[in-house]
């Protein structure tokens, strides 16, 4: 596989260059991840790339999808105090599935994002092995506006990088986290000019062109051994989020 090839679906686009695959998330990601068919398409695309033995690095790009900040706030406000939490539970489960698919991948996973984003995109970056963010981007802690909890494993990943105080300072004390701050805190790995983040990710991936795929897979297994409790944490995170939705002021 040496030539660049493009495969397009409804909510994803896949581009392959050599041993590197770009999975571009399209449309309104917050809406897509809550819709069963769209969610399955995203997961199926990831699974397809994970099964492809010729692929060594997967780039997941969310720079072309809607961040849904206002929609996120409206969605959770509608769920507060209601008896039926099925929609919120479905959203939480979908985020869990994508997060675990990234962490369990036998490929190196690079996340690319940009713009005004809901905080769970930062969770996606932290689940990945490398993260490139467009300059001037902002992660919004929109859950604070609703009085719920963040989804996407943020407390889990941030506590392991900077300790519990970093969790409280960033996730309780800040309404937003800008790209420069995320880089300084070690939450993302590189910044790129707007429209250049995907190419920066391809440049990073090129470093591993000559590394045997089995070595990459083995290194991923060893590195992620220390977070083997992630699935249990994400399930507990779901329960705590749904519990806060019942606590209406």
C-alpha positions, 0 to 999 in steps of 0.5 A: 500500500503506497498510494493514497486512497480515499474511502467515504461513508456517511459520517466518516472518510478514510484515507490511506497513505502507505501504512498510515490511515486517516479516519476523518469524522464528519458532520455533527459528532455529538449527534452522530455518536448518540445515533445508533446507526452513525455510532456503529459506522464510526465503530465499524470504521475503527474496527476495520482499520484495527483489523488491517494488518498493513496499517501501523498508525491510525489518525482520527481527525475530528477537525471537520465535525461539529463540536456541539457545545450549545447542543451538549448543554441543551441535551443534558438540561433536557435530561435533568430530573426526568425518569428516562435517562436512556438517551444520556446512558446511550451517549455515555456508552457510545463514548466509552466504546470509542475510547476503549477502541482507541486504547485497545487498538494494536496500532498507534493512534493519533488524534487530531482536533480543532475549533471550539470543542466540548471537553470529551474531545480532550478525552479522545486526545488523552486516550490516543497515543499522540494528539495534535490540536489546531492553534487557538482551539478551546476545550469547553467544560460545558458540564459545569454549565449544567451541573453534571460531570465530564464524560470521556475519562478526563479525571482518569487520564488527567490524574495519571498525568498531573495528579488529583490537583490537576483534575480539580484545577482544570475540570472544576476551576476552569470553564475552558482549556485552550490549546496552548494551556493543554500543551503546556500541561502535557495533555496534548503533544503538538499544536499546528496552524488551522488546516494543517493538523492532519498533515502534522499528524501524517508527519509524526506517523512517518517516524514509525514507517520502518518499525515492524507492526508486531513491535508496535502492537507489543509496545501498545500492550505493554504501555497500556497494561497500567490502564487495564482498569479503564473499562471499569472506570468508564462504567463507574463514570456513567453511573456518577453522571446519571446520578448527578442528572437526578440531583436537580437544584 
